């Protein structure tokens, strides 16, 4: 199972979350803003994993973050078989506003 760390106020996370609805046997979505435990787990990972170095350098949070069963961490939705918001295969902002999610 792939764990996805994100939060609903992040449009990139929201876009990924819509793609995994109904796929709970493949993905676990962990809302880091839901409680302090989730935030603590995420920040500990972010503070110690070099995958997040560039994010920290530019002031990004680093979500959505994908943690695979083997412990590997990625910030690329494609590594989890998902589509990144703003990529050529993604919906447009207008599509999203009109209710088209998880394209």
N, C-alpha and C positions, 0 to 999 in steps of 0.2 A: 504494500500500500504506500502511496506517495502522500506525504504530509505537505500541505501548502499553508504557509504562514502569510496572513494578510489582514486587511481590515476593510469594512464596508465603505469607509469614506475615501478609499483609494480607487480611482476609476480603473486602473490596471488590474487590481485585485477583483473588483466587481466583475469585470469582463471575464476573467479566468473562472471565478466562482460560478457564473452562469453556465459555463461549459461543463462543469462537473456535477450539476444537479442531476440526481438520479443515478449517479455513478459512485455511490458511497462505498462500494466494495473495492474500488480502485484508488479513491482519493479521500483524505481526511482534511477538511478545511479548518484551520485553527485561527480564530479571530483574535489577534494580539491585543485588541482594545477591549475585549470582553471582560477580562479579569487580570489581575496583577501576576498571577501564575503564568499565564500565556505570554505576557509581555516579558517577564523575567527569563523564561526559556528562550524566547526569541532574541532578546538583547545579549544574553550570554553567548548564544551561537554567533550573533553578529559581531560581537567584540572579539571573538577568538578565531573566526574562520576567515582566511585570506580572500575568499570569494567576495566578501563584502568590502574589501579595501577601496576599490574605486568608488563605490557608493558613498562611503564615509568621506572620501576626499572631495566629492562634489556636493556633499550635504544631503544626499538621498537617504531614505530610511532603509531601502533594500527589500521592499515587498512588491509583488509577491515573491516569496522564496520557496523553493521546492526541495524537500529532503526525501531522498530515495531510500529504499530498504537497506541498501548497502552503506548508508551513512553519507553518501555523496550529496553535496548541496549545490544547487544551481539557481540562477536568477532568470533563466531562459525558459519560458513556457514550452517552447518546442521540444526541449529535453524531456518533458512530461507528455508529449503528444498533444499539446494544446496550442492555441493560436494567440499570439501577442496582440494586445490592443494597438492599433495603428499600423499593423503590418499589412502587406498587400491583400491577404486573405481575410482581414478583419472587416467588421461592419464599419460604416462611416458613422460620424457623430450623429448625423440625421437619422440613420437606421436605428441607432441606439435610443434616441429620443422618441422614436415611433414604436418602441417596444421590442425591436428585434435584438435579442441578446444571445450571447454564446455562439456567434456565427462561426 
